[in-house]
Amino acid sequence: MSAYRTVRQKLADQRSEEIREEGLAKLKAIREAIPCPACADAEGNPMSGHFIAKCKECSARAVAGGPTFFEVAKAKAVTPEYARLMKSIFGEEWKAHHERVKAWAQRMAEARQVA
């Protein structure tokens, strides 16, 4: 393969990767702009059992209603089991999502008070 062809192929590969990254960024923006139907249900009824598997907000709501978070709330401290669960769902940014879990737990508690 000639040097010209090698450079041309590298440039084409690089551009393909840039296009792919741009496309992924656009998809992510679209997903974030379109509300999840389960989250829309939960806005009206925090106790809704409707969840979408890939939705981070649904995942936070599911954790908030589960036994692992119940133990955290009771102990008023993050347990190792809870940290493992959160890392498995949200990765290294789990602490930021912990705030969403707490917010959903609060909304669920308020909904139980009203019911």
C-alpha positions in Angstrom: 0.0 0.0 0.0 1.4 3.4 -0.9 2.1 6.1 1.6 -0.6 8.3 0.0 -3.2 5.5 0.3 -2.3 4.8 3.9 -2.7 8.5 4.9 -5.9 8.7 2.9 -7.3 5.6 4.7 -6.3 7.0 8.1 -8.1 10.3 7.3 -11.1 8.4 6.2 -11.1 6.2 9.3 -10.7 9.3 11.5 -13.6 11.1 9.7 -15.8 8.0 10.1 -15.1 8.0 13.8 -16.0 11.7 14.0 -19.2 11.1 12.2 -20.1 8.2 14.4 -19.4 10.3 17.6 -21.5 13.1 16.2 -24.3 10.7 15.5 -24.1 9.2 19.0 -24.2 12.7 20.6 -27.3 13.6 18.5 -29.0 10.4 19.6 -28.2 11.0 23.2 -29.7 14.6 22.9 -32.8 13.2 21.3 -33.3 10.6 24.0 -32.8 13.2 26.7 -35.3 15.5 25.0 -38.1 12.9 24.6 -39.6 12.1 28.0 -39.7 8.5 29.0 -43.3 7.3 29.1 -42.7 5.6 32.4 -41.3 8.8 34.0 -44.3 10.7 32.6 -46.5 8.2 34.4 -44.5 8.6 37.6 -44.7 12.4 37.6 -48.5 11.9 38.2 -48.1 8.8 40.4 -44.7 8.3 42.0 -45.8 4.8 43.1 -46.3 3.7 39.4 -44.9 0.3 38.7 -44.1 1.3 35.1 -40.3 1.3 34.4 -38.2 1.4 31.2 -35.0 -0.6 31.6 -32.5 1.8 30.0 -33.9 4.9 31.6 -31.6 6.3 34.4 -34.5 8.1 36.1 -36.6 4.9 36.1 -33.6 3.1 37.6 -33.3 5.7 40.3 -37.1 5.3 41.0 -36.8 1.6 41.2 -33.9 1.7 43.6 -35.8 4.2 45.8 -38.7 1.8 46.2 -36.5 -1.2 46.9 -35.3 -3.0 50.0 -31.6 -1.9 49.5 -32.5 1.8 49.8 -34.9 1.1 52.6 -31.9 -0.2 54.6 -29.9 2.9 53.7 -32.7 5.1 54.8 -33.1 3.2 58.1 -29.3 3.3 58.8 -29.0 6.9 57.5 -25.8 5.8 55.8 -24.8 4.3 52.5 -24.2 0.5 52.9 -21.7 -1.5 50.9 -24.5 -3.4 49.3 -26.2 -0.2 48.2 -23.0 1.2 46.8 -22.4 -2.0 44.8 -26.0 -1.9 43.5 -25.7 1.8 42.5 -22.3 1.2 40.8 -23.8 -1.7 38.8 -26.6 0.5 37.5 -25.0 4.0 37.2 -21.2 3.3 37.1 -18.7 5.6 38.7 -21.2 8.5 38.7 -23.5 6.7 41.1 -23.2 9.3 43.8 -24.9 11.9 41.6 -27.8 9.5 40.9 -28.0 8.8 44.7 -29.5 12.3 44.9 -32.2 11.3 42.4 -32.9 8.1 44.4 -33.4 10.2 47.6 -35.7 12.6 45.7 -37.8 9.7 44.4 -37.9 8.1 47.9 -39.2 11.4 49.3 -41.9 11.7 46.6 -43.0 8.1 47.2 -43.2 8.8 51.0 -45.3 11.8 50.3 -47.6 9.8 48.0 -48.0 7.2 50.7 -49.0 9.9 53.2 -51.7 11.2 50.9 -53.1 7.7 50.0 
